[in-house]
Amino acid sequence: MRKPIIAGNWKMFKTVKEAREFASQVKGKAEVDGVEAVICAPYTQLAALVDALQGTSIKVGAQNLHWEESGAYTGEISGPMLQETGVQYVIIGHSERRAYFAETDETVNKKVHAAFKYGLTPIVCVGEKLEEREAGRTKEVCKTQTAGALQGLTAEQAAQVVIAYEPIWAIGTGKSSTAEDANDVISYIRQLVQEQFDAATAEAIRIQYGGSVKPGNIREYMQMSDIDGALVGGASLEPDSYIQLVEGAR
Ligand SMILES: O=C(CO)COP(=O)(O)O
């Protein structure tokens, strides 16, 4: 049985003080049996969040990492640095990073390997642009991105990856994919994992939907056969809304 995972992606929002306040408000509330709750925050907030959420079941994640352990890479953060903060997850290949920071399938793959090297669970984002969807290329794009991201992993590692299917046209737009369409693409991604690895890995890997998920629609997604949770931007920023999302995944 795959455990549903609700991950908030705070993107470039909140100060350390605001992160601590958020943590104190969701403690004991965004903690639901059978649901994994994660908050992926900017680097500056990670240590404070890990500290503030100690003793709770809520886990902390970063939003990126560099693939090298150290080096002359001004402005970057490495796996060992994240590991030291106590975070357990890291988002890799978010469409905003692919669009604005030249992230490619190749760098995504290097980062996925680096995450495993340093004991972090990668949340790998895949998803098509509006023009790709309109051209009927959704599955082709997801196939290239998924195969690229998982290349060279062992089946055991692949089974631990979390994939987030985030159609780019649905991110921050209020235009969410229908639950049926999202489930169709996610089942296809699961089939790709089976082809690349094996049936047991495909059955174990968790695949989230992301793109304008909110308390009002989370349950529709969670009712689908292949959707194992959500990666949520805007609606993860308010404590009440985050708590409702975690409750909605039960
Ligand atoms: O990009 C997203 C999560 O990574 C989705 O963002 P929104 O939930 O704000 O649409």
The ligand as an SDF file (V2000), in Angstrom:
LIG
                    3D

 10  9  0  0  0  0  0  0  0  0999 V2000
    4.1640   24.3130   -8.5670 O   0  0  0  0  0  0  0  0  0  0  0  0
    3.3980   23.8170   -7.7750 C   0  0  0  0  0  0  0  0  0  0  0  0
    3.8860   22.9660   -6.6860 C   0  0  0  0  0  0  0  0  0  0  0  0
    5.2060   22.6080   -6.8900 O   0  0  0  0  0  0  0  0  0  0  0  0
    1.9400   24.0630   -7.8510 C   0  0  0  0  0  0  0  0  0  0  0  0
    1.7100   25.3630   -7.4880 O   0  0  0  0  0  0  0  0  0  0  0  0
    0.2010   25.8410   -7.1730 P   0  0  0  0  0  0  0  0  0  0  0  0
   -0.3510   24.8400   -6.1820 O   0  0  0  0  0  0  0  0  0  0  0  0
    0.3530   27.2080   -6.5910 O   0  0  0  0  0  0  0  0  0  0  0  0
   -0.5390   25.7870   -8.4640 O   0  0  0  0  0  0  0  0  0  0  0  0
  1  2  2  0
  2  3  1  0
  2  5  1  0
  3  4  1  0
  5  6  1  0
  6  7  1  0
  7  8  2  0
  7  9  1  0
  7 10  1  0
M  END
$$$$
